[in-house]
């Protein structure tokens, strides 16, 4: 029940940085669990995270939490393919390049 609510909030409030920061944070934590990991991907969570990162390129917290969510989601091999085929790799590389002095690099 929590995953759809997080994704709905992120989709409904795309312009609000704080919603995207916290949404990516919650998804990164939920994605540690295998069942949640699959559920996030099945509900379109990878595209939601990437959309947040693309929309808020200048906000280091969105980039950091978005990268953390993608890292945790990528523990599932099917998600690795989805991240790669939805242009997630260039998004992550752009975040790393733009935010060299913060935890995005980790």
N, C-alpha and C positions, 0 to 999 in steps of 0.2 A: 504494500500500500504506500510506503514512503517514497519509493523510487518514482512512480508516476506523478506524485505531488511535487517532488523536486523538479522534475523535468517540465511539468506544467508551469510552475512558477518561473523557471528560467525562460521558457518560451513566451510567457505572458509579459515578462518584464525585461526584454532583451536590452533595453537602453539603460537599465539601472545597474551600474557597476557592482554595487554591494550585493545585489541578488545573484549576479554571475559569480562573484568571488565566493560567496557562501555556498552556492549551488555546486560549483566545481569541487569545493572542499568536501561537502557531504558525499558527492559521488565518488571522490577519491577514497574516502574511508569505507564506504559501502562496497566498493569494488574489490576489496581485499578478500571478501567472502566469495567463493566460487559461484554459488547460486545467484547472489546479487550481481556478480560480474556479468553472468549470462543475461540476467534480467535487464540490466542497464543497457546492454547492447541491443537486446531484442526490442526494447522500448524506444530505440533511437537515440540513446544517450551519447554515443560517440559523436554524432552530427551536432547535437546540442552543445557539447563541450567545444567542438571545433568552431561552431558559430560564435560562441562567447569569446573565444580567443581571437577570432578574426575581427569581431566588432569592437574589441577593447584592446587593441594592440599596444597601446601606450601604458596600460595599467599592469604593473608588474605582478600584483596579487592575482589578477585573473590569469595571467600567463603562468605563474607558479602553480596555482591550484589546478589549472587546466592540464598542464604537463603532468602533474602528480596523478590526476585522474586517468590520463591516457597511459601512463606507465603501469598503473595497477590494472587497467583494463587489458593491457597488452600481455598479461600473464596467460591469457586465453589465446590460443593460436588462431582461432577464427577471428577474434578481434584484431589481431595483428594485421590480418589481410584487409579487414574493413578500414582500419586506420590508414593503411598504405593506399588503398584504392580510393579513399575519400580525400586525398591530398593532405593527410594529417602530418606527414613527415615535413613538408615545407613549412607548415604552420609552426611546428615545434622548433625547427631550425631558425625561423624568423624570430620566435620568442627568445631563443638563446642568444641570437645576435643582438637583438634590441635591448636585452636586459642582462648585460654581462656582470653587473655588480650586485646582483641579488640572487636569491636561491633558485632561480629558474635553471641555473646550470646544474643543479644537483639532480 
